[in-house]
Amino acid sequence: MAEVKLQHIYKTYKGNVEAVKDLNLTIHDGEFLALLGPSGCGKSSTLRMLVGLEKITKGDLYIGDKVVNKLEPNQRNVALAFETYALYPPLKVRDNIAFCLRAKSVPAPEVDRRVREVAEILDIVDILDRKPGELGGGQKQRVSLARALVREPDVFLMDEPLSHLDAAQRAHMRVELKRLHATNRRTTVLVTHDQLEAVAMAERIAVMNLGVLHQVGTFDEIYNHPVNEFVAGFIGEPPMNFLSCEVVSDADKVILRAKDGSFKIMMPPASAQKLKTAGISAVKLGIRPIHLTATHSSSSASVAELEGAVHTYEALGEEGQLAVNVGQNQLLIVTDPHERFERGNKVWLQLRPDHIHLFNAETGITL
């Protein structure tokens, strides 16, 4: 096992396309970290630089205490589980797993021991004599993982490993991968665009977009304390609602007024102080759907209430999802599963002031 450090890493492709820009990230020894972001954010380029399939344009990559920029993939002692399994169809499962060991001339008894050991960990002993064409998607994924793990790497890398599985298989493999990491405690890096995968398995999450690393932390840190508007909107399902507002000071009070004039919200003292300190006139107000409450009548006691009209309502079993038009804005609200709302009906939305997020309208940075 080893600590991985990426120091001022850049990756530039032909045409001066910057896929990764000044990436600084430390992955601790034995940690399970997820690189999370939308397609094209630079996470796969980062993974390919880690394994040695892409050359680093600028910067230093450390595995342990060694700079590995110029080392070939087979010299780095890292293993990569591919998104598409990449199994050899003519070979049996045991031979697929053993292939890399035999290529290194590992003695046959040692090969058999390590293949058997990793097969027991991943519960695929019963399919060792079958060929990939006879396996289901979940089984192929386990074989792909076994082939990577049998090398006993310092760093274990996974590129969208569950993307080709159905929902039930993905749920099962998330559990298995987390159990596997708890068993071997290898430094592990998962690349995914699926935040559920990242949250379920990783100890920390690194959120990327357009080649830039925006925030690294636990899910709780990223979800409750996003550093900017992008992270706040990307993390969470359904996504955070954003409302463009003007800051209006009235004596010792601070009020947020919608740009379209559809509502006014008086800020609680802590938020009002942030706005005064920032000294800005325009903000984005962020509120998560679970922190909004929809009612069929107004609550006069509420100091943070918006009036709107029902756009759509979806009953999803364990919860409902309500879309409400408030002026020119559309907000999503998670409701009790027993509530019912009809399209076009008036509703009133109460905001929880202690869960409001405020962002600089120009920079998107959290206040």
NUMAR-973303 format. One record per residue (C-alpha): x, y, z; residue number from 1; residue in three letters. Coordinates in steps of 0.001 Angstrom, whole numbers, plus 500000, padded with zeros to 6 digits. Layout:
BEGIN
<site u="X" v="Y" w="Z" nr="NUM" rest="Ala"/>
...
//
This chain:
BEGIN
<site u="500000" v="500000" w="500000" nr="1" rest="Met"/>
<site u="501115" v="503563" w="499428" nr="2" rest="Ala"/>
<site u="500170" v="507203" w="499662" nr="3" rest="Glu"/>
<site u="499545" v="508928" w="496322" nr="4" rest="Val"/>
<site u="500343" v="512607" w="495773" nr="5" rest="Lys"/>
<site u="499494" v="514664" w="492719" nr="6" rest="Leu"/>
<site u="501342" v="517984" w="492786" nr="7" rest="Gln"/>
<site u="500455" v="520714" w="490259" nr="8" rest="His"/>
<site u="499423" v="518138" w="487654" nr="9" rest="Ile"/>
<site u="498418" v="519306" w="484169" nr="10" rest="Tyr"/>
<site u="497247" v="517283" w="481178" nr="11" rest="Lys"/>
<site u="497056" v="519053" w="477815" nr="12" rest="Thr"/>
<site u="495985" v="517261" w="474644" nr="13" rest="Tyr"/>
<site u="496520" v="518278" w="471009" nr="14" rest="Lys"/>
<site u="494891" v="521551" w="470097" nr="15" rest="Gly"/>
<site u="495861" v="522978" w="473507" nr="16" rest="Asn"/>
<site u="492908" v="521230" w="475172" nr="17" rest="Val"/>
<site u="493465" v="521282" w="478949" nr="18" rest="Glu"/>
<site u="491852" v="518195" w="480461" nr="19" rest="Ala"/>
<site u="493403" v="518636" w="483914" nr="20" rest="Val"/>
<site u="494512" v="521981" w="485346" nr="21" rest="Lys"/>
<site u="496848" v="522385" w="488336" nr="22" rest="Asp"/>
<site u="495559" v="519352" w="490219" nr="23" rest="Leu"/>
<site u="496801" v="519055" w="493801" nr="24" rest="Asn"/>
<site u="495509" v="516011" w="495667" nr="25" rest="Leu"/>
<site u="496772" v="513620" w="498342" nr="26" rest="Thr"/>
<site u="495254" v="510143" w="498615" nr="27" rest="Ile"/>
<site u="496214" v="508713" w="501972" nr="28" rest="His"/>
<site u="497717" v="505279" w="502476" nr="29" rest="Asp"/>
<site u="494866" v="502754" w="502638" nr="30" rest="Gly"/>
<site u="492185" v="505319" w="501780" nr="31" rest="Glu"/>
<site u="489211" v="504785" w="499453" nr="32" rest="Phe"/>
<site u="488790" v="508002" w="497458" nr="33" rest="Leu"/>
<site u="486285" v="508737" w="494686" nr="34" rest="Ala"/>
<site u="486968" v="511106" w="491797" nr="35" rest="Leu"/>
<site u="483504" v="512424" w="491034" nr="36" rest="Leu"/>
<site u="482288" v="514730" w="488307" nr="37" rest="Gly"/>
<site u="480328" v="515019" w="485060" nr="38" rest="Pro"/>
<site u="481567" v="513652" w="481732" nr="39" rest="Ser"/>
<site u="484578" v="515591" w="480478" nr="40" rest="Gly"/>
<site u="485594" v="516894" w="483896" nr="41" rest="Cys"/>
<site u="489090" v="515331" w="483779" nr="42" rest="Gly"/>
<site u="488625" v="512406" w="486155" nr="43" rest="Lys"/>
<site u="489421" v="509657" w="483613" nr="44" rest="Ser"/>
<site u="492483" v="511577" w="482360" nr="45" rest="Ser"/>
<site u="493652" v="511773" w="485976" nr="46" rest="Thr"/>
<site u="493178" v="508027" w="486409" nr="47" rest="Leu"/>
<site u="495047" v="507279" w="483175" nr="48" rest="Arg"/>
<site u="497948" v="509438" w="484352" nr="49" rest="Met"/>
<site u="498001" v="507545" w="487654" nr="50" rest="Leu"/>
<site u="498255" v="504190" w="485908" nr="51" rest="Val"/>
<site u="500712" v="505460" w="483282" nr="52" rest="Gly"/>
<site u="498521" v="505224" w="480180" nr="53" rest="Leu"/>
<site u="498747" v="509010" w="479682" nr="54" rest="Glu"/>
<site u="501865" v="511133" w="480003" nr="55" rest="Lys"/>
<site u="501771" v="513992" w="482481" nr="56" rest="Ile"/>
<site u="502166" v="517339" w="480712" nr="57" rest="Thr"/>
<site u="503430" v="519108" w="483826" nr="58" rest="Lys"/>
<site u="503672" v="518365" w="487538" nr="59" rest="Gly"/>
<site u="504817" v="515497" w="489763" nr="60" rest="Asp"/>
<site u="503064" v="512249" w="490633" nr="61" rest="Leu"/>
<site u="504256" v="510393" w="493726" nr="62" rest="Tyr"/>
<site u="503388" v="506823" w="494681" nr="63" rest="Ile"/>
<site u="504856" v="506336" w="498108" nr="64" rest="Gly"/>
<site u="507987" v="508493" w="498222" nr="65" rest="Asp"/>
<site u="508892" v="507924" w="494555" nr="66" rest="Lys"/>
<site u="508184" v="510211" w="491585" nr="67" rest="Val"/>
<site u="506698" v="507891" w="488941" nr="68" rest="Val"/>
<site u="506153" v="510310" w="486019" nr="69" rest="Asn"/>
<site u="508614" v="508473" w="483775" nr="70" rest="Lys"/>
<site u="507841" v="504920" w="484916" nr="71" rest="Leu"/>
<site u="505947" v="502553" w="482632" nr="72" rest="Glu"/>
<site u="502617" v="501123" w="483891" nr="73" rest="Pro"/>
<site u="504187" v="497753" w="484737" nr="74" rest="Asn"/>
<site u="506791" v="499498" w="486919" nr="75" rest="Gln"/>
<site u="504293" v="501372" w="489133" nr="76" rest="Arg"/>
<site u="502659" v="498403" w="490890" nr="77" rest="Asn"/>
<site u="499185" v="499793" w="490320" nr="78" rest="Val"/>
<site u="496192" v="497822" w="489040" nr="79" rest="Ala"/>
<site u="493268" v="499073" w="486974" nr="80" rest="Leu"/>
<site u="489802" v="497500" w="486758" nr="81" rest="Ala"/>
<site u="488340" v="498609" w="483433" nr="82" rest="Phe"/>
<site u="484816" v="499838" w="482774" nr="83" rest="Glu"/>
<site u="484361" v="497255" w="479986" nr="84" rest="Thr"/>
<site u="485877" v="494271" w="481905" nr="85" rest="Tyr"/>
<site u="488460" v="493626" w="479083" nr="86" rest="Ala"/>
<site u="488485" v="489857" w="479646" nr="87" rest="Leu"/>
<site u="490042" v="487373" w="477204" nr="88" rest="Tyr"/>
<site u="487123" v="485348" w="475725" nr="89" rest="Pro"/>
<site u="489087" v="482138" w="474890" nr="90" rest="Pro"/>
<site u="490497" v="481824" w="478409" nr="91" rest="Leu"/>
<site u="488798" v="480370" w="481454" nr="92" rest="Lys"/>
<site u="488204" v="482631" w="484433" nr="93" rest="Val"/>
<site u="491185" v="481240" w="486358" nr="94" rest="Arg"/>
<site u="493459" v="481866" w="483360" nr="95" rest="Asp"/>
<site u="492130" v="485415" w="482916" nr="96" rest="Asn"/>
<site u="492966" v="486127" w="486538" nr="97" rest="Ile"/>
<site u="496368" v="484445" w="486362" nr="98" rest="Ala"/>
<site u="497433" v="485994" w="483047" nr="99" rest="Phe"/>
<site u="499435" v="488914" w="484467" nr="100" rest="Cys"/>
<site u="501201" v="486679" w="487005" nr="101" rest="Leu"/>
<site u="502263" v="484161" w="484350" nr="102" rest="Arg"/>
<site u="503477" v="487028" w="482166" nr="103" rest="Ala"/>
<site u="505833" v="487933" w="485038" nr="104" rest="Lys"/>
<site u="506980" v="484301" w="485349" nr="105" rest="Ser"/>
<site u="505566" v="483900" w="488862" nr="106" rest="Val"/>
<site u="505998" v="480242" w="489941" nr="107" rest="Pro"/>
<site u="502944" v="478067" w="489257" nr="108" rest="Ala"/>
<site u="502233" v="477182" w="492929" nr="109" rest="Pro"/>
<site u="502258" v="480897" w="493840" nr="110" rest="Glu"/>
<site u="499955" v="481675" w="490901" nr="111" rest="Val"/>
<site u="497475" v="478997" w="492022" nr="112" rest="Asp"/>
<site u="497563" v="480245" w="495615" nr="113" rest="Arg"/>
<site u="496954" v="483885" w="494713" nr="114" rest="Arg"/>
<site u="494213" v="483072" w="492200" nr="115" rest="Val"/>
<site u="492429" v="480911" w="494743" nr="116" rest="Arg"/>
<site u="492813" v="483561" w="497459" nr="117" rest="Glu"/>
<site u="491362" v="486423" w="495419" nr="118" rest="Val"/>
<site u="488596" v="484146" w="494061" nr="119" rest="Ala"/>
<site u="487513" v="483353" w="497622" nr="120" rest="Glu"/>
<site u="487505" v="487044" w="498561" nr="121" rest="Ile"/>
<site u="485264" v="487880" w="495582" nr="122" rest="Leu"/>
<site u="483174" v="484682" w="495873" nr="123" rest="Asp"/>
<site u="483894" v="483416" w="492346" nr="124" rest="Ile"/>
<site u="485516" v="480045" w="493182" nr="125" rest="Val"/>
<site u="482589" v="478204" w="491565" nr="126" rest="Asp"/>
<site u="483104" v="479881" w="488158" nr="127" rest="Ile"/>
<site u="486889" v="479542" w="487818" nr="128" rest="Leu"/>
<site u="486544" v="476914" w="485066" nr="129" rest="Asp"/>
<site u="483980" v="478834" w="483023" nr="130" rest="Arg"/>
<site u="484670" v="481244" w="480156" nr="131" rest="Lys"/>
<site u="483621" v="484924" w="480072" nr="132" rest="Pro"/>
<site u="480883" v="484244" w="477502" nr="133" rest="Gly"/>
<site u="479110" v="482032" w="480038" nr="134" rest="Glu"/>
<site u="478996" v="484709" w="482738" nr="135" rest="Leu"/>
<site u="476544" v="487444" w="483688" nr="136" rest="Gly"/>
<site u="477516" v="491105" w="484023" nr="137" rest="Gly"/>
<site u="478038" v="490957" w="487781" nr="138" rest="Gly"/>
<site u="480249" v="487884" w="487480" nr="139" rest="Gln"/>
<site u="482346" v="489469" w="484711" nr="140" rest="Lys"/>
<site u="482855" v="492518" w="486899" nr="141" rest="Gln"/>
<site u="484108" v="490373" w="489769" nr="142" rest="Arg"/>
<site u="486537" v="488594" w="487451" nr="143" rest="Val"/>
<site u="487831" v="491956" w="486225" nr="144" rest="Ser"/>
<site u="488348" v="493056" w="489822" nr="145" rest="Leu"/>
<site u="490039" v="489750" w="490672" nr="146" rest="Ala"/>
<site u="492470" v="490095" w="487776" nr="147" rest="Arg"/>
<site u="493489" v="493527" w="489087" nr="148" rest="Ala"/>
<site u="493717" v="492489" w="492733" nr="149" rest="Leu"/>
<site u="495706" v="489313" w="492153" nr="150" rest="Val"/>
<site u="498731" v="491474" w="491353" nr="151" rest="Arg"/>
<site u="498708" v="492663" w="494994" nr="152" rest="Glu"/>
<site u="499121" v="496288" w="493879" nr="153" rest="Pro"/>
<site u="500105" v="499268" w="496001" nr="154" rest="Asp"/>
<site u="497235" v="501245" w="494444" nr="155" rest="Val"/>
<site u="493962" v="499835" w="493122" nr="156" rest="Phe"/>
<site u="492179" v="501938" w="490473" nr="157" rest="Leu"/>
<site u="488614" v="501519" w="489191" nr="158" rest="Met"/>
<site u="487224" v="503269" w="486107" nr="159" rest="Asp"/>
<site u="483389" v="503412" w="486228" nr="160" rest="Glu"/>
<site u="483341" v="499741" w="487332" nr="161" rest="Pro"/>
<site u="479571" v="499436" w="487783" nr="162" rest="Leu"/>
<site u="478278" v="501389" w="484793" nr="163" rest="Ser"/>
<site u="477276" v="498293" w="482778" nr="164" rest="His"/>
<site u="475378" v="496585" w="485574" nr="165" rest="Leu"/>
<site u="471663" v="496760" w="486286" nr="166" rest="Asp"/>
<site u="470330" v="498453" w="489423" nr="167" rest="Ala"/>
<site u="470232" v="495293" w="491569" nr="168" rest="Ala"/>
<site u="473750" v="494257" w="490516" nr="169" rest="Gln"/>
<site u="475106" v="497754" w="491180" nr="170" rest="Arg"/>
<site u="473661" v="497766" w="494690" nr="171" rest="Ala"/>
<site u="475178" v="494347" w="495384" nr="172" rest="His"/>
<site u="478603" v="495261" w="493958" nr="173" rest="Met"/>
<site u="478741" v="498482" w="495982" nr="174" rest="Arg"/>
<site u="478469" v="496388" w="499124" nr="175" rest="Val"/>
<site u="481061" v="493910" w="497842" nr="176" rest="Glu"/>
<site u="483591" v="496593" w="496913" nr="177" rest="Leu"/>
<site u="483256" v="498286" w="500277" nr="178" rest="Lys"/>
<site u="483705" v="494920" w="502019" nr="179" rest="Arg"/>
<site u="486722" v="494203" w="499833" nr="180" rest="Leu"/>
<site u="488392" v="497469" w="500801" nr="181" rest="His"/>
<site u="487667" v="496872" w="504471" nr="182" rest="Ala"/>
<site u="489388" v="493488" w="504100" nr="183" rest="Thr"/>
<site u="492568" v="494484" w="502259" nr="184" rest="Asn"/>
<site u="492810" v="498260" w="503031" nr="185" rest="Arg"/>
<site u="494566" v="498964" w="499740" nr="186" rest="Arg"/>
<site u="494807" v="502547" w="498576" nr="187" rest="Thr"/>
<site u="491842" v="502712" w="496199" nr="188" rest="Thr"/>
<site u="490704" v="505324" w="493671" nr="189" rest="Val"/>
<site u="487253" v="505100" w="492105" nr="190" rest="Leu"/>
<site u="486333" v="507200" w="489052" nr="191" rest="Val"/>
<site u="482594" v="507729" w="488655" nr="192" rest="Thr"/>
<site u="479959" v="510228" w="487576" nr="193" rest="His"/>
<site u="477407" v="508553" w="489877" nr="194" rest="Asp"/>
<site u="477318" v="510284" w="493239" nr="195" rest="Gln"/>
<site u="475462" v="507351" w="494840" nr="196" rest="Leu"/>
<site u="478441" v="505106" w="494068" nr="197" rest="Glu"/>
<site u="480856" v="507666" w="495487" nr="198" rest="Ala"/>
<site u="478824" v="508237" w="498638" nr="199" rest="Val"/>
<site u="478188" v="504534" w="499248" nr="200" rest="Ala"/>
<site u="481797" v="503388" w="498923" nr="201" rest="Met"/>
<site u="484342" v="506173" w="499329" nr="202" rest="Ala"/>
<site u="485711" v="507636" w="502547" nr="203" rest="Glu"/>
<site u="486405" v="510958" w="500814" nr="204" rest="Arg"/>
<site u="485168" v="512451" w="497549" nr="205" rest="Ile"/>
<site u="487096" v="514726" w="495182" nr="206" rest="Ala"/>
<site u="484699" v="516753" w="493010" nr="207" rest="Val"/>
<site u="486026" v="517859" w="489601" nr="208" rest="Met"/>
<site u="484642" v="519941" w="486745" nr="209" rest="Asn"/>
<site u="486246" v="521192" w="483527" nr="210" rest="Leu"/>
<site u="489629" v="519882" w="484603" nr="211" rest="Gly"/>
<site u="489613" v="521672" w="487954" nr="212" rest="Val"/>
<site u="489420" v="520087" w="491411" nr="213" rest="Leu"/>
<site u="486766" v="522056" w="493314" nr="214" rest="His"/>
<site u="486489" v="520333" w="496699" nr="215" rest="Gln"/>
<site u="487754" v="517291" w="498598" nr="216" rest="Val"/>
<site u="486101" v="515954" w="501729" nr="217" rest="Gly"/>
<site u="483657" v="513532" w="503242" nr="218" rest="Thr"/>
<site u="480143" v="513461" w="501838" nr="219" rest="Phe"/>
<site u="478882" v="515329" w="504892" nr="220" rest="Asp"/>
<site u="481414" v="518118" w="504339" nr="221" rest="Glu"/>
<site u="480664" v="518449" w="500631" nr="222" rest="Ile"/>
<site u="476892" v="518142" w="500993" nr="223" rest="Tyr"/>
<site u="476460" v="520523" w="503920" nr="224" rest="Asn"/>
<site u="479362" v="522906" w="503265" nr="225" rest="His"/>
<site u="479896" v="523151" w="499482" nr="226" rest="Pro"/>
<site u="482624" v="525601" w="498495" nr="227" rest="Val"/>
<site u="480789" v="526918" w="495446" nr="228" rest="Asn"/>
<site u="477619" v="526807" w="493383" nr="229" rest="Glu"/>
<site u="478846" v="523972" w="491130" nr="230" rest="Phe"/>
<site u="479547" v="521583" w="494015" nr="231" rest="Val"/>
<site u="476258" v="522500" w="495700" nr="232" rest="Ala"/>
<site u="474303" v="521793" w="492523" nr="233" rest="Gly"/>
<site u="476147" v="518618" w="491556" nr="234" rest="Phe"/>
<site u="475975" v="516901" w="494947" nr="235" rest="Ile"/>
<site u="472525" v="515870" w="496110" nr="236" rest="Gly"/>
<site u="469526" v="514214" w="494498" nr="237" rest="Glu"/>
<site u="467223" v="515924" w="493644" nr="238" rest="Pro"/>
<site u="469657" v="518793" w="493008" nr="239" rest="Pro"/>
<site u="469729" v="522019" w="494996" nr="240" rest="Met"/>
<site u="467372" v="524839" w="493972" nr="241" rest="Asn"/>
<site u="468947" v="528198" w="493099" nr="242" rest="Phe"/>
<site u="467195" v="531584" w="493195" nr="243" rest="Leu"/>
<site u="468717" v="534824" w="491875" nr="244" rest="Ser"/>
<site u="468235" v="537596" w="494454" nr="245" rest="Cys"/>
<site u="469109" v="541201" w="495161" nr="246" rest="Glu"/>
<site u="470379" v="542177" w="498609" nr="247" rest="Val"/>
<site u="468341" v="544936" w="500231" nr="248" rest="Val"/>
<site u="469327" v="546493" w="503578" nr="249" rest="Ser"/>
<site u="466543" v="547930" w="505699" nr="250" rest="Asp"/>
<site u="467805" v="549492" w="508960" nr="251" rest="Ala"/>
<site u="469373" v="546590" w="510853" nr="252" rest="Asp"/>
<site u="467659" v="543962" w="508670" nr="253" rest="Lys"/>
<site u="468807" v="542323" w="505441" nr="254" rest="Val"/>
<site u="466246" v="541156" w="502884" nr="255" rest="Ile"/>
<site u="466703" v="539058" w="499764" nr="256" rest="Leu"/>
<site u="464387" v="540150" w="496960" nr="257" rest="Arg"/>
<site u="463873" v="537980" w="493894" nr="258" rest="Ala"/>
<site u="465154" v="539575" w="490715" nr="259" rest="Lys"/>
<site u="461723" v="539026" w="489140" nr="260" rest="Asp"/>
<site u="460013" v="540517" w="492215" nr="261" rest="Gly"/>
<site u="458134" v="537322" w="493038" nr="262" rest="Ser"/>
<site u="459200" v="537104" w="496704" nr="263" rest="Phe"/>
<site u="461094" v="538691" w="499591" nr="264" rest="Lys"/>
<site u="462921" v="536781" w="502321" nr="265" rest="Ile"/>
<site u="464244" v="538280" w="505545" nr="266" rest="Met"/>
<site u="467594" v="536778" w="506431" nr="267" rest="Met"/>
<site u="468275" v="535320" w="509883" nr="268" rest="Pro"/>
<site u="471020" v="537132" w="511838" nr="269" rest="Pro"/>
<site u="473887" v="534816" w="510864" nr="270" rest="Ala"/>
<site u="473122" v="534997" w="507135" nr="271" rest="Ser"/>
<site u="472488" v="538752" w="507351" nr="272" rest="Ala"/>
<site u="475941" v="539232" w="508862" nr="273" rest="Gln"/>
<site u="477553" v="537228" w="506047" nr="274" rest="Lys"/>
<site u="475867" v="539420" w="503473" nr="275" rest="Leu"/>
<site u="476900" v="542631" w="505247" nr="276" rest="Lys"/>
<site u="480481" v="541419" w="505502" nr="277" rest="Thr"/>
<site u="480574" v="540432" w="501820" nr="278" rest="Ala"/>
<site u="479217" v="543822" w="500773" nr="279" rest="Gly"/>
<site u="477658" v="542529" w="497552" nr="280" rest="Ile"/>
<site u="474362" v="543452" w="495910" nr="281" rest="Ser"/>
<site u="473472" v="540195" w="494118" nr="282" rest="Ala"/>
<site u="473502" v="536600" w="495377" nr="283" rest="Val"/>
<site u="472273" v="533137" w="494499" nr="284" rest="Lys"/>
<site u="470187" v="531603" w="497269" nr="285" rest="Leu"/>
<site u="470471" v="527807" w="497397" nr="286" rest="Gly"/>
<site u="468024" v="525527" w="499177" nr="287" rest="Ile"/>
<site u="467818" v="521744" w="498926" nr="288" rest="Arg"/>
<site u="464454" v="520126" w="498071" nr="289" rest="Pro"/>
<site u="464365" v="518305" w="501414" nr="290" rest="Ile"/>
<site u="464624" v="521629" w="503260" nr="291" rest="His"/>
<site u="461478" v="523056" w="501686" nr="292" rest="Leu"/>
<site u="457989" v="522343" w="503011" nr="293" rest="Thr"/>
<site u="454941" v="522698" w="500759" nr="294" rest="Ala"/>
<site u="451515" v="523493" w="502231" nr="295" rest="Thr"/>
<site u="448080" v="524181" w="500788" nr="296" rest="His"/>
<site u="447671" v="527385" w="502807" nr="297" rest="Ser"/>
<site u="449818" v="530283" w="503934" nr="298" rest="Ser"/>
<site u="451494" v="530326" w="507345" nr="299" rest="Ser"/>
<site u="451423" v="533918" w="508521" nr="300" rest="Ser"/>
<site u="454021" v="533162" w="511197" nr="301" rest="Ala"/>
<site u="456613" v="532161" w="508636" nr="302" rest="Ser"/>
<site u="459296" v="534729" w="507804" nr="303" rest="Val"/>
<site u="460582" v="532698" w="504839" nr="304" rest="Ala"/>
<site u="457615" v="531743" w="502682" nr="305" rest="Glu"/>
<site u="457192" v="531690" w="498909" nr="306" rest="Leu"/>
<site u="453918" v="531541" w="497015" nr="307" rest="Glu"/>
<site u="453754" v="529478" w="493834" nr="308" rest="Gly"/>
<site u="451721" v="527209" w="491586" nr="309" rest="Ala"/>
<site u="452090" v="523453" w="491135" nr="310" rest="Val"/>
<site u="453782" v="522540" w="487856" nr="311" rest="His"/>
<site u="454048" v="518756" w="488282" nr="312" rest="Thr"/>
<site u="453818" v="516196" w="491064" nr="313" rest="Tyr"/>
<site u="455382" v="512723" w="491080" nr="314" rest="Glu"/>
<site u="454426" v="510064" w="493628" nr="315" rest="Ala"/>
<site u="457547" v="507898" w="494005" nr="316" rest="Leu"/>
<site u="456488" v="505515" w="496762" nr="317" rest="Gly"/>
<site u="458772" v="506502" w="499632" nr="318" rest="Glu"/>
<site u="458466" v="510200" w="498808" nr="319" rest="Glu"/>
<site u="456838" v="512675" w="496461" nr="320" rest="Gly"/>
<site u="458618" v="515160" w="494220" nr="321" rest="Gln"/>
<site u="456848" v="518422" w="493594" nr="322" rest="Leu"/>
<site u="457832" v="521039" w="490996" nr="323" rest="Ala"/>
<site u="456506" v="524525" w="491781" nr="324" rest="Val"/>
<site u="456656" v="527684" w="489686" nr="325" rest="Asn"/>
<site u="457578" v="530721" w="491773" nr="326" rest="Val"/>
<site u="457653" v="533727" w="489459" nr="327" rest="Gly"/>
<site u="460152" v="532852" w="486744" nr="328" rest="Gln"/>
<site u="461798" v="530172" w="488895" nr="329" rest="Asn"/>
<site u="460948" v="526500" w="489179" nr="330" rest="Gln"/>
<site u="461696" v="524761" w="492482" nr="331" rest="Leu"/>
<site u="461794" v="521083" w="493381" nr="332" rest="Leu"/>
<site u="460445" v="519953" w="496757" nr="333" rest="Ile"/>
<site u="460570" v="516532" w="498386" nr="334" rest="Val"/>
<site u="457214" v="515855" w="500060" nr="335" rest="Thr"/>
<site u="455608" v="513296" w="502310" nr="336" rest="Asp"/>
<site u="454500" v="510277" w="500226" nr="337" rest="Pro"/>
<site u="450894" v="510717" w="501386" nr="338" rest="His"/>
<site u="450623" v="514328" w="500211" nr="339" rest="Glu"/>
<site u="448878" v="515067" w="496921" nr="340" rest="Arg"/>
<site u="449113" v="518194" w="494768" nr="341" rest="Phe"/>
<site u="447159" v="519033" w="491613" nr="342" rest="Glu"/>
<site u="448685" v="520884" w="488673" nr="343" rest="Arg"/>
<site u="447906" v="524597" w="488713" nr="344" rest="Gly"/>
<site u="446909" v="524735" w="492398" nr="345" rest="Asn"/>
<site u="448433" v="527388" w="494643" nr="346" rest="Lys"/>
<site u="450976" v="526241" w="497220" nr="347" rest="Val"/>
<site u="453120" v="527973" w="499824" nr="348" rest="Trp"/>
<site u="456721" v="526959" w="500408" nr="349" rest="Leu"/>
<site u="458415" v="527407" w="503774" nr="350" rest="Gln"/>
<site u="462213" v="527602" w="503746" nr="351" rest="Leu"/>
<site u="464298" v="526410" w="506664" nr="352" rest="Arg"/>
<site u="466536" v="529460" w="507294" nr="353" rest="Pro"/>
<site u="469233" v="527358" w="508962" nr="354" rest="Asp"/>
<site u="469663" v="525384" w="505716" nr="355" rest="His"/>
<site u="469936" v="528298" w="503282" nr="356" rest="Ile"/>
<site u="473150" v="528509" w="501230" nr="357" rest="His"/>
<site u="474333" v="531826" w="499803" nr="358" rest="Leu"/>
<site u="476635" v="532211" w="496791" nr="359" rest="Phe"/>
<site u="478251" v="535227" w="495189" nr="360" rest="Asn"/>
<site u="476202" v="535763" w="492009" nr="361" rest="Ala"/>
<site u="479304" v="536691" w="489977" nr="362" rest="Glu"/>
<site u="481881" v="534137" w="491180" nr="363" rest="Thr"/>
<site u="479641" v="531329" w="492449" nr="364" rest="Gly"/>
<site u="481755" v="531115" w="495624" nr="365" rest="Ile"/>
<site u="479997" v="530310" w="498896" nr="366" rest="Thr"/>
<site u="479655" v="533257" w="501248" nr="367" rest="Leu"/>
//
